[in-house]
Structures are given as C-alpha cells and as structure tokens.
Amino acid sequence: MGRDTNFIMSYGQRAETRLEDLYTDTLMELLNDSDESLGFLESLDQLLGDHAAFNPQGETTYVMGDVGVGKSILLQKLQNLWSKKELQTDAIFFFKFRCRMFSVFKDTEQVSLRDLLFKYNCYPDHDPDNDVFDYILRFPEKIIFTFDGYDEIQDDLDLINVPEVVSPEEKAHPLQLLISLLCGKLLKGSQKVLTARTGIELQSRVIRKKVALRGFSPTHLKTYIDLHFREQEHRELVSVQLDANPHLCGLCSTPLFCWIFFQSFRHLHTMHDSFHLPETSITLTDIFLLLSEVFLCRSASPAHSLLKKSTRCASETFKRGLKPLAAFAKLALQSTERGSFICSQEEITVCGLTEEDLPLGFLRPVSECDGSQSPATFEFVHITLQSFLAAFALVLDEQAAASSILRFFTECSRKRDSACLPLPSCIRGSSKPSEKQLFATNEHLQFTNLFLCGLLSKAQRSLMEHLVSPVLLKKKQALLKSYLSTSVKSSLRGLPHYHSDEGKKVHVMPNFLWTLRCIFETGSKDIAQMTARGITAGLIKLGYCNMYSGDCTALNFVLQHRQKPLGLDMDNNNISDYGVMQLKLSFSKITVVRLCVNRLTDTSIEILAEELCKHKVVEVLGLYNNNITDAGAKLVAQIIEECPKLRVVKIGKNNITALGGKYLASAIQKSTSIFDVGMWGNSISDEGAEAFAGALRHHPRLTNLSLSANCITSKGGQCLAEALKENSVLRIFWLVQNDLTDDAAPHLAELVQANTGLSHLWLINNQFTVDGIRQLAEALTHNPTIKEICVKGNQLSPEEEKQFEAQKRLRFH
C-alpha cells in the first residue's frame, strides 16, 4: 500500500507526482447528527479518533464533500500514513475499495467475504490455512476499511432487499456484503471511512462521526501555490491573477479546479510566449477547456528549439485535436447515457480511439484488483471531465436532431426523491422500489447541462465555430436560450412562497440553483434580466442549499439586473470571503443580509462595511457563527452607526471579546432604529456587559437582547440589572449559560419588582441556588405583567424545585 499510495494518480499519465510533494490539507469540518458544526479537524489522525463521535454505536466515519473537493486524495493520504506507520491507530489491516467497482458485478454474481477482501482487494502472502482471515474474524477492531464514492454506486435496488448477510461464510452479491459491512452486521467493530458527494444521506445510527470537506482556505491555497510552483516568478504571476479575480479564487478553493488551473497555467506558460486569462469572469467551462487544451497540446509537434516558444492559439489546438477530442466526447456521452463510469477496450475502439490517443490524459486505466484476467477497463480521470466531454459531444453531433442537446435537462427536471442510497434495515424500511436508479444523484447530468451552456455561450462562439457548423451552432444556441427562458419562468412560478415578519419570501430549490449556474455559464444578460424581473418576492431564502463561493458570482450575475430592494438569506452554506467579494455589486439593493454559518472572516466584514455604509439600505444583518474577531466587530459597529434602517443584528458565536463588545455597545447606544441584537456565544465578559449596560440605559428602541454564553459573572449581571431599571423598552432578555450566582439575584429581583415592561427573562444554566431563586420568586409576586423567568439548569435539586410549583411563571423545564 505504501508503494500504491506514494504517488498522486497522474491525470496526465506522463509524469507522477509524489503525494507528499503536493498534498495539502483542506478544511475538514466536524458535524453532529443535525449537521451543526463541531469545529474543524486539525489533522487526519483525528479522523479515526473518538473526538466528535456523536454515535458510539455507529462504526462509519462519513466524509462528504462537493465534486472535486478532495475526498479521494484524503483517503489516499490516510492510507499512505498508515502504510508508513504514521497514523495513530493500532489497526494492522487496511482494505481500500472504490464503490464504483460494486456496479461492475453481474446481478447474479455472489462472492464470500473472504473473496471480497482478498480476491478483489489484495492477497495475503502464504496463507494456505486461512490464518489471516481467521485472525480478521476474531479481531475486527484491527481493520480499517475505506469506501470511496458511495454516490457512484449504480445498481438495481431490488438487489438490496435480499436478507442481510450476517455470516462471514455466506456468499452474497458484493453490494450486499458492502451494506452489511457498513451496518456492522459483518466484522462488527472494524473502522470504516465512507466518502460521498454532499447530499447523500445516511441515517445517523449507521454513522459514528461526520466530516464535511470545505475546500482550501486562503492559507491552504497559498501553501498549494508554493508546493505547485517552484519558481518564484510563477508563484507571483499566479498570485496576481488570483488577486485580480475573486471568482477564480473561489473556483480555486475547490482542489480539483485549482489543480486544473495551476497545471494549465504552468504548461501554457512553458509552451507559449504569453498566456492570459479571459477578461470576463472565468467560468467552469473555461477551466475544463484549459485542461482539454493542455491534453490536446500533447499531440502537437515539439518545438524546434527549447528556447523558442510559440504563440498560443487555442482554436488551432482544438482544430488539430478535433478527431480524438470528438472520439473521447462520444465515449463520454455514451457512458453517461447508459449510466456508467467504466469503459471497456471494445467501447473505446468503437468510438474511434487508438492506442496513440490514450496517453493524451482524458482516460486512465482502472487499477482495481479483481483477481481475474478480465480485459482492461478505463475510466475518465474525473467524473466531471466525463460530464464536460458529454456536453462537448452534444455540441459536436451533427447527425442527431438539434433538440437532442436538451435531453439531460429533461432528465434533471423530473421530480426525484431525496438522494439517499438505502441500506436495508439500518437505513429505512423494506418497501420495495419499483424502478432502477442508476446513480445516487443526478449531479453528473446537471454538470453536463452546465457545460453545455458554457460551450454554447457567446464567449465560446469564436472557438466552437472552428469545430462545428456555424449554422448548426447558431441553431443549438437559440434552442438552449429558448429552453432556459421557458425553464426560468416555470421555475420561478413553482417556487414556494410564504409570508413572514420580513415580508414575502421565496424558498429557492436546488434545481433553481443549478439554473442560476447555467445562466452564468451562458453569459446571457437577456436571460439574467428576465430572471431578475421574475423574482417577485421581497426575500430569497437560499439557506442549506450547499452554495459555495462560485455560486455567488452566478447569483450576482442575476441580481445586478434587479431594480427593487431585495432580502437575501444565505445562512448555512459555504460561501466564505470569496463569495462575499462576488456579491459586492448586489449590496446596493439588498435590505436583508443573512450570512450566518458561512466561514466568513473580518475580510468579509470589511467588504460589508464599505458597501452597506455606502448604500444605507440594510435592515437585517445576520452574521451568526462565523470567524469574526474584535476587528470585525468594530466594522459591524460602524454599520450599526451609519445605517439608519438597520433593525436586527445577529453576531453570536464569533470570536468577539470585551473590546469588540464595547465597540458594538457604543454603536447600539447611538442607534435609534435597532431593536433586536443577538450576541450569544461570544466572550465579552463583565467588561463587555458593563458597556452593554450603558447602551441599555434609556435606550428608545431595543426590545430583544441576548448576551447568553458570554462569560458574564454576577458583577456584569448586577450592572445589567441596574441599567435595565431605567429602561422601559426591552421585552426579551437572555443571559443563558453565563456564570451568574446568588450575588446577582437581589439585583435581578429588584429589576423584576420594578416592572419596567420586561416580559421574558432567561437565566438558564447559571449558578443560582435555591436562595437566589427564592428572591426571584418573591419579586414575581410584585410583577403581574412579566410572562416568564426561565431558570432551568441551575443549582437546585428536584426537591428544591418543588418549592416553587405554585409560581407558574418560574420555569424549571
């Protein structure tokens, strides 16, 4: 395994790169069973450890991530560390599987667990008496399994309704063995790591811990640049290109796209006198065209002199390589249509490819060990490249009807169930499915549609006219534009609308997000304008849509054409600072800015402060659970002071200390519009609480305030209580999960007795004893208007709590 994992699988097939020379960590976010963040892994050693394991009964570490985010190479690094005994584990066996291999087996084929481990993975040396297998059965905790690409399993779902396999001697279909391993029916106690694309759902009872790969952070990207480019000149050139193009930075936060860009950049700089990126926004189509150009360059004649570079002409490279490119594209389309990732030698030959074409780099041999002498098989170097080439085939095809380019749009527009591969009893009931599902998701078809839009865009017309009849090209472009226009209108009518305190909302569905991506790839301002006009709601809800920074470019491409104010709820995504940069042009009209749980840093807050203070239309600002420090808090304070319409600010669960608390409190004190502030989960301490006390005294507008989980002691609590006795506006006040003791109780009791208008006081999870609670209960008898004081989780026994049963407004549960 050390030998097999020591080199990164070469996309070019001509040069191998040592794993340790190029591997760079990505952001690895730990999630609980509700997909809430538990922080980030610091190293791969923590992947298999007990840290953040939310289900001790589960045995599978579930690693999810978007296309190209580095799931496979992470497993390769894990395997490599184990082979060098650098992984903190006592496992002495390591079996690695790619899930797509389970789709190669015939429906009737049955194998034993022993065959699956040894015949289809690796043979033990000199084990005629099955000693190795017997040891594995006795000590399954000494085994690590990795299963890569669970979303790539294709098979008739009827197969997985057969009884579960619980005996290691029993033969069954390999897919059923896989399912039984993951469920713990076979080799219970072994460690399993399973990867899949985002959106594949498994019940938490199967999962021990969950990790989401989030791509490169700016620091990771800089490290990757330094590893990829040895020459300082190239490092500086790439950095300049990235600094000048935030959208490209966003694309490069995905390791696959970053690798393609860096490889293309280096190769084309080496080959040609000059290499410049397009002046307009870089699209994903541009990235894969660069990769194809690099591959096709390999068929070109070498330069006469190593010192003489040629002038780059992409259209000439594609014209010269059109024959093999068309053959690879045809193969990709045929594979996509039959729902396959694997190509046989016969299929390759039938498409017109020769032995000379294979080293170009589009395909690589499948290296699965199957223990048989079956003919060689191949796969495209990445499933996204297969989607790109399938789209290329649709554009190049001059035989099929022009309308056939829309076939995958039709497939993707069908309503589908949630992307969940069933595992019999441990995942869902045994109801028998009635149709064949070729893939766990249709994302590969969505990518094909996206690349089709890019290839038929106006920006690529000059290239494509060299490869296909201009008349046919124009016809296909018109068909696509007409379809997208109709589709957008239909999608907008079908989006769910509902009313809330913030006005009429529309909840965007995943398919509509793909539509936005396609519109951006086309570069069509007409369709973008029509889409902007078609959004009639006052607020778009894009929460939990798995958006990344590049999607913000697509969203901005549409929203910049909107004339009316609009609210934008993008909570719980992965847009990062790069995404906020892409939305700059839209902030002039955005009234609701919700960017909670998006990995934002102070860099994003700088952009927000500049744009929001310039246009002064923002009413709601949501920044909960990001990476904002006191420097960012100072900028938020500026927004509060300078934006006269701002009513709501949520900035909890960041990295704000007393200093940042002072900035915010000072700004809140000056604001006459703000009425709801959420600060839960920072560390402003007593010093910050005193500053907020000053802001609360006589404030004319603030009705809701949360200072929960902020390290506030009784000293800070006393200041707040004294200030609130001079405030008749605040209605809801949360001091949950602080360090308040009985010392604060008399001051809070005086506040309650003063009957200032406060209706909800939450003191959950503090340090009050029965004496302190008794003072609050007594104060309640003098205040008939307060609705509740919540004191759950303080220092009272059940018997002591019973003393206050008559006081129904004192809540212990």
Residue pairs with C-beta under 8 A, 6 or more apart in sequence:
1 79
1 80
1 82
1 83
1 94
1 96
2 80
2 83
2 84
4 79
5 19
5 76
5 77
5 79
5 80
5 83
6 18
6 19
6 80
7 16
7 17
7 18
7 19
8 16
8 17
8 18
8 19
8 22
8 23
8 73
8 76
9 76
9 364
10 16
10 17
10 364
11 259
11 263
11 361
11 364
11 381
11 382
12 263
12 294
12 295
12 298
12 361
13 358
13 359
13 361
13 364
14 298
14 359
14 361
19 73
19 76
19 77
19 80
21 227
22 224
22 227
22 228
23 73
23 77
24 216
24 220
24 223
24 224
24 227
24 255
25 43
25 44
25 220
26 69
26 70
26 74
26 213
26 214
26 215
26 216
26 217
26 220
26 255
27 40
27 213
27 214
27 215
27 216
27 217
27 220
27 599
28 40
28 41
28 47
28 74
28 211
28 212
28 213
28 214
29 37
29 38
29 39
29 40
29 41
29 211
29 212
29 213
29 214
30 37
30 38
30 39
30 40
30 41
30 51
30 52
30 209
30 210
30 211
31 37
31 38
31 210
31 211
31 212
32 38
32 52
32 54
32 210
33 54
33 55
33 204
33 207
33 210
35 210
35 212
37 597
37 625
38 52
39 52
41 47
41 211
44 74
44 77
44 78
44 81
44 87
45 87
45 88
47 61
47 63
47 78
47 193
47 211
48 61
48 87
48 88
48 89
48 144
48 191
48 193
49 88
52 209
53 208
53 209
54 204
54 208
54 209
54 210
55 204
55 205
55 207
55 208
55 209
56 208
57 205
58 184
58 204
58 205
58 206
58 207
58 208
58 209
59 182
59 184
59 188
59 189
59 190
59 191
59 192
59 206
59 208
60 182
60 192
60 193
60 194
60 202
60 206
60 207
60 208
61 191
61 192
61 193
61 194
61 207
61 208
61 209
61 210
61 211
62 194
62 196
62 202
62 207
62 209
62 210
62 211
63 71
63 74
63 75
63 193
63 194
63 195
63 196
63 211
63 212
63 213
64 71
64 195
64 196
64 197
64 198
64 200
64 210
64 211
64 212
64 213
65 71
65 195
65 197
65 198
65 212
65 213
65 214
65 215
66 197
66 198
66 213
66 215
66 254
66 546
66 548
67 197
67 254
67 256
67 383
67 384
67 443
67 447
68 254
68 255
68 256
68 257
68 382
68 384
69 213
69 214
69 215
69 254
69 255
69 256
70 213
70 215
70 255
70 256
71 148
71 149
71 195
71 196
71 213
72 148
72 149
72 195
73 255
74 195
74 213
75 96
75 146
75 148
75 193
75 195
78 87
78 146
78 193
79 94
79 96
79 146
81 87
82 89
82 91
82 94
82 144
83 94
89 144
89 191
90 142
91 141
91 142
91 143
91 144
91 191
92 142
93 136
93 142
93 143
93 144
94 143
94 144
94 146
95 117
95 121
95 122
95 143
95 144
95 145
95 146
96 121
96 145
96 146
96 148
97 120
97 121
97 145
97 146
97 147
97 148
97 178
98 147
98 148
98 149
98 152
98 368
99 147
99 148
99 149
99 150
99 151
99 152
99 153
99 178
100 149
100 152
100 153
100 154
100 341
100 342
100 379
101 120
101 368
101 370
102 153
102 155
102 174
102 175
102 178
103 152
103 153
103 154
103 155
103 340
103 341
103 342
104 342
104 370
104 377
105 111
105 173
105 174
105 175
107 155
107 156
107 159
107 173
109 173
109 174
110 171
110 172
110 173
111 119
111 120
111 171
111 172
111 173
111 174
111 177
112 168
112 169
112 170
112 171
113 165
113 168
113 169
113 177
113 186
113 187
114 130
114 133
114 168
115 371
116 174
116 177
117 133
117 136
118 124
118 133
118 371
119 370
119 371
120 174
120 368
120 369
120 370
120 371
121 369
122 369
123 371
124 132
124 133
127 133
135 142
136 142
136 143
136 187
137 168
137 187
140 187
140 188
140 189
140 190
141 189
141 190
141 191
143 187
143 190
143 191
144 190
144 191
144 192
144 193
145 181
145 190
145 191
145 192
145 193
146 192
146 193
146 194
146 195
147 178
147 182
147 192
147 193
147 194
147 195
148 195
149 195
149 196
150 194
150 195
150 196
150 200
150 421
150 440
151 196
151 197
151 199
151 200
151 419
151 421
151 439
151 440
151 441
151 443
152 341
152 383
152 439
152 440
153 175
153 421
153 440
154 339
154 340
154 437
154 438
154 439
155 175
156 436
157 422
157 433
157 435
157 436
157 437
158 432
158 433
159 173
159 175
159 176
160 175
160 176
160 179
160 422
160 423
160 424
161 424
161 430
161 432
162 172
162 173
162 176
164 176
164 179
164 180
164 183
164 185
164 424
164 425
165 172
165 176
165 177
165 180
165 185
165 186
166 180
166 185
166 186
168 186
168 187
172 180
177 186
179 423
179 424
180 186
181 187
181 190
181 192
182 192
182 194
182 206
182 423
182 426
183 206
183 423
183 424
183 425
183 426
184 206
184 426
194 202
196 440
197 440
197 441
197 443
198 212
198 546
199 419
199 441
199 443
199 546
200 419
200 420
200 421
200 440
200 441
201 418
201 419
201 420
202 420
202 421
202 423
202 427
203 426
203 427
203 428
205 426
206 423
206 426
206 427
214 574
214 599
215 253
215 254
215 255
215 548
215 574
216 224
216 252
216 253
216 254
216 255
216 258
217 253
217 576
217 599
218 577
221 242
221 249
221 252
221 253
221 258
224 255
224 258
224 262
225 235
225 238
225 239
225 262
226 235
228 262
228 266
229 235
229 238
229 262
229 266
234 265
234 266
234 269
237 265
237 269
238 262
238 265
241 248
241 265
241 277
242 248
242 249
242 252
243 249
245 277
245 281
245 282
246 578
246 581
246 582
247 281
247 282
247 550
247 553
247 578
247 582
248 261
248 277
248 282
249 549
249 578
249 581
250 548
250 549
250 550
250 552
250 553
250 576
250 578
250 579
250 581
250 582
251 257
251 258
251 261
251 282
251 284
251 287
251 550
252 258
252 261
253 548
253 549
253 576
253 578
254 548
254 550
256 382
256 384
257 284
257 287
260 287
260 288
260 290
260 291
261 287
261 290
263 291
263 294
264 287
264 290
264 291
264 293
264 294
265 275
267 294
267 297
268 275
268 290
268 293
268 294
268 312
269 275
270 309
271 297
271 303
271 309
271 310
271 312
272 309
272 310
272 311
272 312
273 309
273 310
273 311
273 312
274 311
274 312
275 312
277 286
278 286
278 459
280 459
280 523
281 520
281 553
281 557
283 454
283 457
283 459
283 520
283 521
283 523
284 450
284 451
284 454
284 521
284 550
285 388
285 450
285 451
285 453
285 454
285 455
285 457
285 460
285 521
286 454
288 384
288 385
288 388
288 451
289 314
289 460
289 463
291 385
292 318
292 325
292 388
293 314
293 317
293 318
294 361
295 360
295 361
295 362
296 317
296 318
296 320
296 321
296 324
296 325
296 360
297 317
298 359
298 360
298 361
299 320
299 321
299 324
299 360
300 317
300 320
303 309
303 310
314 463
315 462
315 463
315 466
318 325
318 463
318 466
318 467
319 466
319 467
321 360
322 467
323 352
324 353
324 357
324 360
325 392
326 352
326 393
326 396
327 351
327 352
327 353
327 357
328 351
328 353
328 357
328 360
328 362
328 363
328 389
329 389
329 390
329 392
329 393
329 396
330 351
330 352
330 393
331 343
331 347
331 348
331 351
331 353
331 389
332 380
332 385
332 386
332 387
332 388
332 389
332 390
332 392
332 393
333 389
333 390
333 393
333 394
334 347
334 351
335 341
335 342
335 343
335 347
335 380
335 386
335 390
336 386
336 387
336 390
336 408
336 444
336 445
336 448
339 438
339 439
341 379
341 380
341 383
341 386
342 366
342 377
342 378
342 379
343 363
343 377
343 378
343 379
343 380
344 375
344 377
344 378
345 375
345 376
345 377
345 378
346 375
348 358
348 363
348 378
358 378
361 381
362 380
362 381
362 385
362 389
363 378
363 379
363 380
363 381
364 378
364 379
364 380
364 381
365 376
365 377
365 378
366 376
366 377
366 378
366 379
380 386
380 389
383 444
384 444
384 447
386 444
387 444
387 445
387 447
387 448
387 450
387 451
388 447
388 448
388 451
390 448
390 451
391 448
391 449
391 450
391 451
391 452
391 454
391 455
392 451
392 455
394 404
394 405
394 407
394 448
394 452
395 405
395 452
395 455
395 456
395 464
395 467
395 468
395 473
395 476
396 467
396 468
397 404
398 468
398 469
398 472
402 472
402 475
402 476
402 479
403 479
405 452
405 456
405 476
405 479
405 480
406 479
406 480
406 483
408 445
408 448
408 449
408 452
409 449
409 483
409 487
411 442
411 445
412 442
412 445
412 446
412 449
412 511
412 514
413 487
413 511
416 442
419 440
419 441
420 427
420 428
420 440
421 427
421 440
422 428
422 433
424 430
446 514
449 514
449 518
450 514
450 517
450 518
450 521
451 521
452 480
453 480
453 484
453 518
453 519
453 521
453 522
454 460
454 521
454 522
455 464
456 464
456 473
456 476
456 477
456 480
456 522
457 521
457 522
457 523
457 524
458 522
458 523
458 524
459 523
461 473
461 477
464 473
465 473
480 522
481 522
481 524
481 526
481 527
484 515
484 518
484 519
484 522
484 524
484 527
485 526
485 527
485 530
487 515
488 515
488 519
488 527
488 530
488 531
488 534
489 530
489 534
491 509
491 511
491 512
491 515
492 512
492 531
492 534
492 535
492 536
495 506
495 507
495 508
495 509
495 512
496 506
496 507
496 509
497 504
497 505
497 506
497 507
497 537
498 504
498 505
498 507
499 505
500 539
502 538
502 539
502 567
502 592
502 620
503 537
503 538
503 539
503 567
504 536
504 537
504 538
504 539
505 537
505 538
505 539
505 540
505 541
505 567
505 569
506 535
506 536
506 537
506 539
506 540
506 541
507 541
508 540
508 541
508 542
508 545
510 545
510 546
513 542
513 545
513 547
513 551
516 531
516 551
516 554
516 555
516 557
516 558
517 551
517 554
519 527
519 528
519 531
519 554
519 557
519 558
520 553
520 554
520 557
520 558
525 561
528 557
528 558
528 560
528 561
529 561
531 558
531 561
532 558
532 559
532 560
532 561
532 562
532 563
533 561
533 562
535 562
535 566
538 565
538 566
538 567
538 591
539 566
539 567
539 568
539 569
539 592
540 566
540 567
540 568
540 569
541 569
542 555
542 568
542 569
542 570
542 573
543 569
543 570
543 571
543 572
543 573
543 594
544 571
544 572
544 573
545 573
546 573
546 574
547 555
547 570
547 573
547 574
547 575
547 579
548 573
548 574
548 575
548 576
548 579
549 574
549 575
549 576
549 577
549 578
549 579
549 582
550 579
550 582
551 575
551 579
552 575
552 578
552 579
552 580
552 582
552 583
553 582
555 582
555 583
555 586
556 582
556 583
556 584
556 585
556 586
559 566
559 568
559 583
559 586
559 589
559 590
560 585
560 586
562 589
563 589
564 589
565 589
565 590
565 591
565 617
566 589
566 590
566 591
566 592
567 590
567 591
567 592
567 594
567 619
567 620
568 586
568 590
568 592
568 593
568 594
569 592
569 594
569 622
570 594
570 595
570 598
571 594
571 595
571 596
571 597
571 598
571 622
571 624
572 596
572 597
572 598
573 597
573 598
574 598
574 599
575 595
575 598
575 599
575 600
576 598
576 599
576 600
576 604
577 599
577 600
577 601
577 603
577 604
577 607
579 598
580 595
580 600
580 603
580 604
580 607
580 608
581 604
581 607
583 590
584 607
584 611
587 593
587 608
587 611
587 612
587 615
587 618
588 611
588 614
588 615
588 617
589 615
589 617
590 617
590 618
591 617
591 618
591 619
591 620
591 645
592 618
592 619
592 620
592 622
593 608
593 612
593 618
593 620
593 621
593 622
594 620
594 621
594 622
595 604
595 622
595 623
595 626
596 622
596 623
596 624
596 625
596 626
596 650
597 624
597 625
597 626
598 626
599 626
599 627
600 623
600 626
600 627
600 628
601 626
601 627
601 628
601 632
602 627
602 628
602 629
602 631
602 632
602 635
604 626
605 623
605 628
605 631
605 632
605 635
605 636
606 635
608 621
608 635
608 639
609 635
609 636
609 638
609 639
612 618
612 621
612 639
612 643
613 638
613 639
613 642
613 643
616 642
616 643
616 644
616 645
617 643
617 645
618 639
618 643
618 645
618 646
619 645
619 646
619 647
619 648
620 646
620 647
620 648
621 636
621 639
621 646
621 648
621 649
621 650
621 651
622 648
622 650
623 636
623 649
623 650
623 651
623 654
624 650
624 651
624 652
624 653
624 654
624 678
624 680
625 652
625 653
625 654
625 681
626 653
626 654
627 654
627 655
628 636
628 651
628 654
628 655
628 656
629 654
629 655
629 656
629 660
630 655
630 656
630 657
630 659
630 660
630 663
632 654
632 656
632 660
633 651
633 654
633 656
633 659
633 660
633 661
633 663
633 664
634 660
634 663
636 649
636 651
636 663
636 664
636 667
637 663
637 664
637 666
637 667
638 667
639 646
640 646
640 649
640 664
640 667
640 668
640 670
640 671
640 674
641 667
641 670
641 671
643 673
644 672
644 673
645 673
646 671
646 673
646 674
647 673
647 674
647 675
647 676
648 674
648 675
648 676
648 677
649 674
649 676
649 677
649 678
650 676
650 677
650 678
651 664
651 677
651 678
651 679
651 682
652 678
652 679
652 680
652 681
652 682
652 706
652 708
652 709
653 680
653 681
653 682
654 681
654 682
655 682
655 683
656 664
656 679
656 682
656 683
656 684
657 682
657 683
657 684
657 685
657 688
658 683
658 684
658 685
658 687
658 688
658 691
660 682
660 684
660 688
661 679
661 682
661 684
661 685
661 687
661 688
661 689
661 691
661 692
661 710
662 687
662 688
662 691
664 677
664 679
665 688
665 691
665 692
665 694
665 695
666 691
666 695
668 674
668 677
668 692
668 695
668 699
668 702
669 694
669 695
669 699
671 701
672 700
672 701
673 701
674 701
674 702
675 701
675 702
675 703
675 704
676 702
676 703
676 704
676 705
677 702
677 704
677 705
677 706
678 704
678 706
679 705
679 706
679 707
679 708
679 710
680 706
680 707
680 708
680 709
680 710
680 734
680 736
681 708
681 709
681 710
682 688
682 709
682 710
683 710
683 711
684 691
684 692
684 707
684 710
684 711
684 712
685 710
685 711
685 712
685 713
685 716
686 712
686 713
686 715
686 716
686 719
687 716
688 710
688 712
688 716
689 707
689 710
689 712
689 716
689 717
689 719
689 720
690 716
690 719
692 705
692 707
692 720
693 716
693 719
693 720
693 722
693 723
694 723
695 702
696 702
696 705
696 720
696 723
696 724
696 727
696 730
697 723
697 726
697 727
698 726
698 727
699 727
699 729
699 730
700 729
701 729
702 729
702 730
703 729
703 730
703 731
703 732
704 730
704 731
704 732
705 730
705 732
705 733
705 734
706 733
706 734
706 736
707 720
707 734
707 735
707 738
708 734
708 735
708 736
708 737
708 738
708 762
709 736
709 737
709 738
710 738
711 738
711 739
712 720
712 735
712 738
712 739
712 740
713 738
713 739
713 740
713 741
714 739
714 740
714 741
714 742
714 743
714 744
716 738
717 735
717 738
717 740
717 744
717 747
717 748
718 743
718 744
718 747
720 735
721 744
721 747
721 748
721 750
721 751
722 747
724 730
724 733
724 751
724 756
724 758
725 750
725 751
725 754
725 756
727 756
728 756
728 757
729 757
730 756
730 757
730 758
731 757
731 758
731 759
731 760
732 759
732 760
733 758
733 760
733 761
733 762
734 762
735 761
735 762
735 763
735 766
736 762
736 763
736 764
736 765
736 766
736 790
737 764
737 765
737 766
738 766
739 766
739 767
740 763
740 766
740 767
740 768
741 766
741 767
741 768
741 769
741 772
742 767
742 768
742 769
742 771
742 772
742 775
744 772
745 768
745 771
745 772
745 773
745 775
745 776
746 775
748 761
748 763
748 775
748 776
748 779
749 775
749 776
749 778
749 779
750 779
751 758
751 779
752 758
752 761
752 776
752 779
752 780
752 782
752 783
752 786
752 789
753 779
753 782
753 783
755 782
755 783
755 784
755 785
755 786
757 785
758 786
759 785
759 786
759 787
759 788
760 786
760 787
760 788
760 790
761 786
761 788
761 789
761 790
762 789
762 790
763 776
763 789
763 790
763 791
763 794
764 790
764 791
764 792
764 793
764 794
765 792
765 793
765 794
766 791
766 793
766 794
767 794
767 795
768 776
768 791
768 794
768 795
768 796
769 794
769 795
769 796
770 795
770 796
770 800
770 803
772 794
773 791
773 794
773 796
773 804
773 810
774 803
774 804
776 789
776 791
776 810
777 804
777 807
777 810
780 786
780 789
780 807
780 809
780 810
786 809
787 809
788 809
788 810
788 811
789 809
789 810
789 811
790 811
791 810
791 811
791 812
792 811
792 812
792 813
796 812
801 812
804 810
804 812
